[in-house]
Amino acid sequence: QKEVEQDPGPLSVPEGAIVSLNCTYSNSAFQYFMWYRQYSRKGPELLMYTYSSGNKEDGRFTAQVDKSSKYISLFIRDSQPSDSATYLCAMRTSYDKVIFGPGTSLSVIP
Amino acid sequence: EAGVAQSPRYKIIEKRQSVAFWCNPISGHATLYWYQQILGQGPKLLIQFQNNGVVDDSQLPKDRFSAERLKGVDSTLKIQPAKLEDSAVYLCASSDIQGFVSTDTQYFGPGTRLTVL
């Protein structure tokens, strides 16, 4: 079992849809959870950062962490064509390196 | 604020050849990372520097990969000799420090796409 798993997609949605992206993980020691966005032929950029369980909202983006289920989610409201990218979840313990998921490819169709 | 710079952007070599990548982090960032991203996978940490000291190189294939960060600023990653399975994008990232701990906001460069034939 891989430490961090993500459905690779591709996920295709119409403009304006609500998008749900998810990751599962196996290491219960993970405490810091991140979502990165990666456009084609670019480096990843940090979107959201959450410590432990709970929700965090930033504009059209909401990150959720459920440590009891070892499950994290990223919701995108009113999706735009500019949201088309690969979304990488990432996480780490308090003392170790960041582990990235394989990414989910998202296309938002105008 | 200038971002993380990497060069070259693309490199094609034959197996058993050597190759080097260069990274210049964001000014003032003490922590520098090299990642390998194979197509369809997430970035995998190869080596992490804090200033010019190595923090983590547990996943660096030391028989063929080497990295240095002289003077605690820019860094080079070298592969010698290259194998077919080294074909990947090599990403450099940098982050600031709060106290003694690197923050989780890593700023990535555009990467170097390596193809080994």
Contacts between the chains, C-beta under 8 A, distances in Angstrom:
chain1	res1	chain2	res2	distance
A	4	B	42	7.5
A	8	B	40	6.7
A	32	B	104	5.8
A	34	B	104	6.1
A	41	B	110	7.2
A	41	B	111	7.8
A	41	B	113	7.8
A	42	B	110	5.8
A	42	B	111	7.7
A	43	B	4	7.3
A	43	B	91	5.4
A	43	B	93	7.2
A	43	B	108	2.9
A	43	B	109	5.4
A	43	B	110	5.5
A	43	B	111	5.6
A	44	B	43	6.9
A	44	B	91	7.7
A	44	B	108	5.2
A	45	B	107	7.8
A	45	B	108	6.8
A	46	B	104	7.6
A	46	B	105	5.3
A	46	B	106	6.9
A	49	B	104	5.7
A	49	B	105	7.2
A	88	B	42	5.3
A	88	B	43	7.6
A	90	B	42	7.4
A	92	B	104	7.5
A	97	B	45	4.9
A	97	B	48	6.7
A	97	B	56	5.5
A	98	B	45	7.0
A	98	B	104	7.2
A	98	B	106	7.3
A	99	B	42	8.0
A	100	B	42	3.1
A	100	B	43	5.0
A	100	B	44	7.4
A	101	B	42	5.2
A	102	B	40	6.5
A	102	B	41	5.1
A	102	B	42	5.0
A	103	B	40	7.9
A	103	B	41	7.7
A	103	B	42	5.7
